Structure formats: C-alpha cells, structure tokens
Amino acid sequence: MINSILWDVNPALLDLGSFQIRYYSILFAIAFIIGYFVVKKIYKKEGVPVSELDTLTVYVVLGGLIGARLGHCIFYDWAYYQNNLLEIILPVSFNPEFHFTGFQGLASHGGALGIIVSMLILKGKSTKKSFFWLIDRVVIPTGFAGACIRLGNLFNSEIYGHHTDLPWGFIFVRNGETLPSHPTQLYEAFFYVITSIVLLKLYKIERFRNAKGFLLGVFFILIFTARFFIEFVKENQVDFEATMSLNMGQILSIPIVLGGVFLVFWSLRKSNKTTKETV
C-alpha cells in the first residue's frame, strides 16, 4: 500500500453562501504584509523615509496583481480572453447567465514583470532615484510572499503534479483524485523561502548590496530555475501544453533565468569597475 497524505481541506475558511473568505485570499494578503515589514526594516536601516513605503506598497500590489492577471490571460488563455476582454479586468462572466466568477487565473511570470514595470514608474517619485536600488530591495521578501501564494494554491487543491509513489504524495480528494500526486505547491514554496533567505544573507554583504541589479539577478536565477525543473512533475495548466516538449511556464522561465545570469555578471563587473576608479 502506498503511503500518502489525504488532502480534503475546504478552501473556504468562512462560507456564508454568497460570501466566502478563502485561505488563498488570506495568504495572498499575508504575502504583501510580510513584504511590507521586511522592506520597512530595510528602509529604516538605510535611512530612507518610511513615508515612501506606503507608495511603494501600492505600486507593488497593483503592479503584481495587474501583471499576474494579464500574464495568465495572454500566455495561458488568450484564445478565450481575446473574445471576452472585459473578463480580464472584471470578475464576472459575460454569458447569458451573467454570474460572478472571481478572477480565474494569475500567472507568476506576469506578476514579476508587472512589479518591474511598477518600479520603473515609481523610481521618479522616490528619493532613491535608482530603479535597481528599489527593485533589489523589493525582491528580498518576494520569495516569502510567493511561498504564501503557493500555500494558497494548496488550500485550493490546484496547480499540483503528476501521480507519484513517494510517501509525501497528496491525494487531492476534492478533485476526485484517488492516487497521490506531487505537492508541487510545497516544492515551489520551499524553494521560494530558500531564495528569500539567500537574498537576505547577500544583502548583508556590502559588495552585493551595492551592486545594482545583483539581488534582482540572483532572484531571477533561483526562483525561475526552480520553477523550470518543478514544471517537469507538474500537471499542465492548459490543454495546449499537452503537445509541447516544454510547457509555457518553462518557456517563460528560460529568458528570465538568462536575464538573471546577465544581471549578476553585469552588476559585479560594473561594481568592480566603480571600486577600481575610486581607489
């Protein structure tokens, strides 16, 4: 008999019929709260006005949400949304029944791009004008935030992996599963937490803290390399991926990892050049 974990958790913490409070929503909120307090501590340490943090938080939240939503609609389900554009921004289904659906899908690749765009917009409103100064600090707690969101996916019994004989396989009962599957939500959450811990350690080293773009590059490499390999044991998110040798998540991860490698080498080279010029 295969050892496994029966997972039959109601995704709603509170269910009043037409109104629900889901674990996913709570964990999504916790994700941004964690990010807020980590960056707040960094701001205080570096003598940056904490008053700017409220503006930063708004930009990160909006950029992340808008980017994640557009990423899902464009990369994963454009065949549907190109004919239902209003459903990209409104959580209702515009069919004859016209019912509330909630947003059906967010994509982490789009969320990452959305945050980058929001930082590009914000840099002109900050006393720290450098885009890289902002983004290098923002990515530090992002792994913790991503882990919270993946735990939310676990409570929703979604985005899990292929069947497995490993003893930590989860049987997602609410989806009618009878065989254990890889809990890829936990795999990703684990690597995301490790990423934030590594970034915190690197931030404490002056050379890496001051190398503009270095922390962002490390973030890209660690997060999306883990994502690339975990996708091999994850169920396809959309039907068209069945005919692909690499799925959409992997295809989107490759240029981001390469961009991260470039940023790491570019930032260290630029930092070394600056150091030599000042000696």
N, C-alpha and C positions, 0 to 999 in steps of 0.2 A: 504493500500500500504506500502511495506517495504522500509524504508529509507535506502539508501546505497550510496556508492561512485562509480561513473563510472570511471574506470581506463583504459584509451585508449592512453597511452603515447608511442610514438615511442622510442624504446630502443636505437636508434642511435641519438646522438646529431648532428653528421655530417655524411651525407650519400652521397658519390660520386660514387655510384655504386659498383665498385670493392674494394673501400676503405671506411671503416667506423670508426668513433670514437664513441664508445658506452659509455653510462653513467656508465655501470658496470666497464669498464676499467679505467675510470677517478676516480671513487670511490675507486677502488682497489688501484690505485696509491696514492690517498689521505690517505688511510688507513696506508700505510707504512710511509708516510710523517709525519702523526700525531705521530706514534710510534717513529720515529727518533727524533723529537723535544722534546717529553716527556722524553725519555731516555737520551737525551743530557743534559737536565736540571738536571737530577738525577746525571749524571756523574760529572757535574761541582760542584754540591753540595757536593759530596763525594770526590772530588779531584782526580778523575780518569782521565787520559789523554783522551781528547776528540778525539784525533787522532785514538784511538782504535774503536771509534764508527762507522767509515766507514766499518771496517772489520766486526763488529758485524752486521751492517745492511745487508751486503752482505750475511752473513750466515743465518740470519733470513729470508730474502726474498727467497733465494734458498731453505732453509730447509722447509719453509712453503709451497712454490709452489710445490716442488717435493713431499713432504709428502701428500699434499691435492690431487694431481693428482693420486698418487699411491693408496691412500685411496679410491678414487672413483672407480678406475679400479678394485681393488682387492675386496673391500667389497660390491660394488653395481653392478658391471657389468663384473665380471670375466668370465662369460660364453661367452661373446663376445670377450673380450680382450685377452683371452688365445690363441685365434686363429688369433689375429691381434696385436701382441706385438709392432710393430713399431708405431702403432697409439697411444700408451701410451705416447710416447715422441715426436711424430711428428704430427702437426695439419693438417694432410691430410688424406683422406680416400683412402685406397689402394684397391679400387674396379676397374672394367674395365673403369669407367669414370675418375678415379684419380682426385678428386677435393679437393680444400681447404675447410676444415670444421671448423677450430678453435678447441681448446680443448673442448670436450664435457663432462664437469663434473669435479668438485673439491669437496672434502669432508673435512669438518672442523675437524673431528676426526683425519684424516690423517695429516692435516696441523699442528695440535697440536703436534702430535708425531714427525713430521718432524722437527719442531722447537726445540724440546727437544734433538733430535739426533744431530742437528747442534750445539747446545750449549755444548753438550758433546765433540764434536770435537774442538770447539773454545776455551774451557777453558784452554787448554795448550798454547794458543797463547796470553793470556791476563795477565796483571799484577795482576788482581784479579783471582787467580787460581781456586777458588771455583766454581763449577758448579751451586750450589744453589745461590750464590751471583749474577751470571749472569741471571739465569732464573727468580729469584724473581723480578728483575728489568724489565726484558723484558715483563713479563705478565701484568704489571701495565697498559700500554696503549693498550694491546691486545683487551680488550673489546671495546674500541673506534674503533679500526680497524675492528673488527668483525661486528660492527654496520654499518660501511660504506659498507662492502661487502653485508650485508643483504639488505641495501637500493639499492644496485646494482641489487640484485635479484628482488626487487620490480619493478624497471625500466624495467627489462626483462620479467616481468609478469610470474615469475616462483617460485616454492617452496612455494605455498600458501596452505591454509587449506580447510577444508570441508565447505559446504554451511552453512550459518548462518542467523538468523533473527536479529542479533544485528545491531544497527544503524551504526556502523563503518565498516560493511562488504564492501568488494571491489568487484565490478563486473569487471572481467578481460576480457574486450571486445575483445582484440586482440587474445585471445584463444578461442573465440566463446562462452564464458560464458554468461549466461543470468540471473543467480542467484548470489547473493552476497556470498562471501567466506571470511573466516577468513584471515586477512592480517598477516599471521604468520611471515612474514619477519619483520614487525614492532614490533610484540611481542618480537621476539628474539633481535632485535636491542635495544629495550628499556631495557631489562634485561642485555644485554652486556654493555651498557653505565653505568647502575647502578653498575655492577661489577667493572668497572674501577674506578668509584668514590669511592666505598668502599675500593678498594686496595690502592688508593691514600691516603685516610684517615688513613688506617692501617700503611702505610709506614711512616707516620709522627710520629708514636709512636715507640720509640726506641726499646722496647722489641720485638715488632712484626717485625720491620725492620731487627733486628739482629738474629732472629730465623730462621736459614737456612731451607728453604723449606716451611715456613709458608705461605707466599704470594702465592706460587705456589699451595699449597693445597687449600687455600680459592678460588683461581681462578677456580680450577677443580670443587669444590663443587658448586659454584654459577652458572658458565656457563653451566655445563652439567646437573645439576638438572633442571635448566630452560629448557634446550633442551629436557630433558626426558619428562617433562609434556606437553610442547608445541606440541610434536610429536603426542599426542592424538587427536589433532584437525587439524593435517596437513595431506594433501593427501600423499599417498605412493609415493616414488620416483621411485621405480622399481616394476615390476609386481609380483615378487616372494614374496613381502611383504604382499600381499593380504591374504596369508594363515597363516600368523604369528600372534600370540597374541600380541607380541611386535615387532615393526619394527626394522630395522637394526640400525637406529640412536639411539634408546633406548637401544638396546643390547650393543652397543659400549659405551654408556654413563655410564652404571652401573659400570663397573670396574674402570672407570676414577673417578667417584664420590667416590667410596670406597677408591681408592688410595689417593684422596684428603683428606678424613677423616683421613686416616693413617698418612699422611704428617703433618697435623695440630697437631695431638696429639704427634707424634714423635718429631716434631720440638720444641714444647713448653716444652716437657719433657726434651729434650736434653739441651735446653736453660736454664731451671731452674736448671738442674744439674751443668751446667757450672758456673752459677751465685753463687751457694752454694759453689763450690770449690774455687772460687776467693774471697769469703768473709772471 
